[in-house]
Amino acid sequence: MNKLPILGITMGDPCGIGPEITAKALVHKNVYEVCRPIVVGSAKVLEAAIAICNKDLKVNVVSNVKEAKFAFGTIDVFDQDHVDVWSLVRGQVSKIGGQGAYEAIEKVIDLAMKGEIDGTITGPLNKEALNIAGYHYGGHTEIYAKLTGTKDYSMMLADGNLRVVHVSTHVSLREACDRCTKERVGSVIKLAEEACKSLGINRPRIAVAGLNPHSGENGLFGREEIDEIIPAIEKAKSEGLDVEGPEPPDTLFSKALGGQYDIVVAMYHDQGHIPVKVVGFQYNHELKRWNTVSGVNITLGLPIIRSSVDHGTAFGQAGKGTANEESLVNAIDYGARLAVTRLENK
């Protein structure tokens, strides 16, 4: 047990499903077989979530990682006792929700940067609540970049062997087109290769998506492929990387899902998010619930490990105890794999 990586887990926005899926995830005994988890956030909020989900769990409040027991059945909580659990209104955007989410992120990053934990796992936050609380970020990725002093970073989504890394994320579609430069595309190709190698894929097959329909049709539908994307691909090839593209986005992801590629470089947020979530998110209309909510979100290029759920706060489900913890369990597993590889390479 002492050889397993220590992972700090934030509960996300306390008004959403984050605390509940945290409690549900740590009921899985296999989580304790891959890591030593410690939750960062409000112990009182987590205790309330445990009661909502009707789980037989105890909470061990700690003020230092060394005080953690890491025992199945007891959740160690590095207590950020800044949230008044009685004033929370579950299912609503609020300043207190954004404040609680940010403070937990700030603390877990601090613990990781100091080397007290081996990786971080983040629960879902609400971007509107975050901004109401005075923290003007697009999301987790931007917070992590700022607090770790990282300039060259990217978001990777993964579900099983389908992996997608993004050239741009939380910006308008118009701005996303402007960010599609040969320098940025080239940087993300390298981040994609490094991500695959950290997962044990020594010679990753990388596919790069086009920005325009049919990858521009030789300039007929736009010149971004000719002027920016192709030069980045050619440069990567000259450096020895196994890269193909630009591939038409409408067929590329099916090829990747079928095993032709190890990772895809997507040009913007929805181009990459939609195919991963079509695979991982399956909604049951008759039962009015999600049968599966799988997939993880990983920030590449950071000096620390960050893996996350691939969904939002789901305010409509908050407080009901019905939220699906699958994505958080996946994120913990991914984070543990990355941490083990990093520890072995030290």
SULWOPE-V582228 format. One record per backbone hydrogen bond with DSSP energy under -1.0 kcal/mol. CO is the residue of the C=O (numbers start at 1). NH is the residue of the N-H. E is the energy in kcal/mol with one decimal. If there is no record, write none. Layout:
BEGIN
co = [CO & CO]
nh = [NH & NH]
e = [E & E]
END
This chain:
BEGIN
co = [1 & 5 & 6 & 6 & 7 & 8 & 9 & 13 & 15 & 17 & 18 & 19 & 20 & 21 & 22 & 24 & 25 & 28 & 31 & 31 & 36 & 38 & 39 & 41 & 42 & 43 & 44 & 45 & 46 & 47 & 48 & 49 & 50 & 55 & 58 & 60 & 62 & 64 & 65 & 71 & 73 & 75 & 76 & 77 & 77 & 78 & 80 & 83 & 84 & 89 & 94 & 95 & 96 & 97 & 98 & 99 & 100 & 101 & 102 & 103 & 104 & 105 & 106 & 107 & 108 & 109 & 110 & 111 & 112 & 119 & 120 & 121 & 122 & 124 & 126 & 127 & 128 & 129 & 130 & 131 & 135 & 139 & 140 & 141 & 142 & 143 & 144 & 145 & 154 & 155 & 156 & 157 & 158 & 159 & 162 & 163 & 164 & 165 & 169 & 172 & 173 & 174 & 175 & 177 & 179 & 181 & 182 & 183 & 184 & 185 & 186 & 187 & 188 & 189 & 190 & 191 & 192 & 193 & 194 & 196 & 197 & 205 & 205 & 206 & 207 & 208 & 212 & 213 & 214 & 216 & 217 & 223 & 224 & 224 & 225 & 228 & 229 & 230 & 231 & 232 & 233 & 234 & 236 & 237 & 241 & 242 & 244 & 247 & 248 & 248 & 251 & 252 & 253 & 254 & 255 & 256 & 263 & 264 & 265 & 266 & 268 & 269 & 270 & 272 & 273 & 274 & 275 & 276 & 277 & 280 & 282 & 282 & 284 & 284 & 289 & 292 & 296 & 297 & 298 & 300 & 305 & 306 & 307 & 308 & 313 & 314 & 317 & 325 & 326 & 327 & 328 & 329 & 330 & 331 & 332 & 333 & 334 & 335 & 336 & 337 & 338 & 339 & 340 & 341]
nh = [4 & 36 & 118 & 119 & 38 & 121 & 40 & 16 & 91 & 21 & 22 & 23 & 24 & 25 & 26 & 27 & 28 & 31 & 34 & 35 & 7 & 9 & 78 & 80 & 46 & 47 & 48 & 49 & 50 & 51 & 52 & 53 & 55 & 57 & 75 & 77 & 79 & 67 & 68 & 74 & 58 & 60 & 39 & 62 & 79 & 41 & 82 & 85 & 87 & 92 & 98 & 99 & 100 & 101 & 102 & 103 & 104 & 105 & 106 & 107 & 108 & 109 & 110 & 111 & 112 & 113 & 114 & 116 & 115 & 8 & 307 & 10 & 309 & 13 & 130 & 131 & 132 & 133 & 135 & 134 & 137 & 143 & 144 & 145 & 146 & 147 & 148 & 150 & 300 & 166 & 298 & 164 & 296 & 162 & 159 & 264 & 157 & 266 & 171 & 176 & 177 & 178 & 179 & 180 & 181 & 185 & 186 & 187 & 188 & 189 & 190 & 191 & 192 & 193 & 194 & 195 & 196 & 197 & 198 & 201 & 200 & 262 & 263 & 244 & 265 & 247 & 215 & 216 & 217 & 221 & 220 & 227 & 228 & 229 & 230 & 232 & 233 & 234 & 235 & 236 & 237 & 238 & 241 & 240 & 243 & 206 & 208 & 210 & 251 & 252 & 255 & 256 & 257 & 258 & 260 & 259 & 207 & 165 & 209 & 167 & 272 & 273 & 274 & 276 & 277 & 278 & 279 & 280 & 281 & 294 & 291 & 292 & 288 & 289 & 284 & 282 & 158 & 308 & 156 & 154 & 120 & 299 & 122 & 297 & 17 & 317 & 320 & 329 & 330 & 331 & 332 & 333 & 334 & 335 & 336 & 337 & 338 & 339 & 340 & 341 & 342 & 343 & 344 & 345]
e = [-1.4 & -3.1 & -2.7 & -1.0 & -2.4 & -3.2 & -3.1 & -1.9 & -3.1 & -2.6 & -1.9 & -2.0 & -2.4 & -2.5 & -1.9 & -1.2 & -1.5 & -1.4 & -1.1 & -1.4 & -1.9 & -2.7 & -3.4 & -2.5 & -2.0 & -2.5 & -2.0 & -2.0 & -2.5 & -1.8 & -2.2 & -2.4 & -2.1 & -1.6 & -3.4 & -2.7 & -1.5 & -2.0 & -1.7 & -2.2 & -2.2 & -2.8 & -2.9 & -2.8 & -1.3 & -1.7 & -2.8 & -1.1 & -1.6 & -1.3 & -1.9 & -2.7 & -2.4 & -2.1 & -2.3 & -2.5 & -1.6 & -1.9 & -2.9 & -1.9 & -2.5 & -2.3 & -1.8 & -2.5 & -2.0 & -2.9 & -1.7 & -2.3 & -1.2 & -2.6 & -2.3 & -2.7 & -1.7 & -2.5 & -2.4 & -1.9 & -2.4 & -1.9 & -2.3 & -1.4 & -1.7 & -1.7 & -3.0 & -2.1 & -2.2 & -2.8 & -1.6 & -2.5 & -3.3 & -2.1 & -3.5 & -3.0 & -2.7 & -1.9 & -2.4 & -2.1 & -3.1 & -3.2 & -2.1 & -2.5 & -1.6 & -1.2 & -1.7 & -1.0 & -2.1 & -2.9 & -2.1 & -2.0 & -2.3 & -2.2 & -1.6 & -1.9 & -2.4 & -2.0 & -2.4 & -2.3 & -2.1 & -2.3 & -2.0 & -2.6 & -1.6 & -2.4 & -1.5 & -2.3 & -2.9 & -3.0 & -1.9 & -1.7 & -1.6 & -2.8 & -1.4 & -3.0 & -2.4 & -2.0 & -2.9 & -1.3 & -2.1 & -2.8 & -2.0 & -2.0 & -2.5 & -2.1 & -2.1 & -1.9 & -1.2 & -2.9 & -2.5 & -2.3 & -1.6 & -1.8 & -1.6 & -2.1 & -2.5 & -1.6 & -2.4 & -1.5 & -2.3 & -3.0 & -2.7 & -2.3 & -1.5 & -2.7 & -2.0 & -1.1 & -2.5 & -2.3 & -1.5 & -2.3 & -2.6 & -2.0 & -2.7 & -1.2 & -1.2 & -1.6 & -3.3 & -2.2 & -2.2 & -2.2 & -3.2 & -1.5 & -2.1 & -1.8 & -2.0 & -2.4 & -2.0 & -2.2 & -1.9 & -2.2 & -2.4 & -2.4 & -2.4 & -2.2 & -2.7 & -2.8 & -2.4 & -2.1 & -2.4 & -2.3 & -2.5 & -2.0 & -2.3 & -2.7 & -2.4 & -1.5]
END
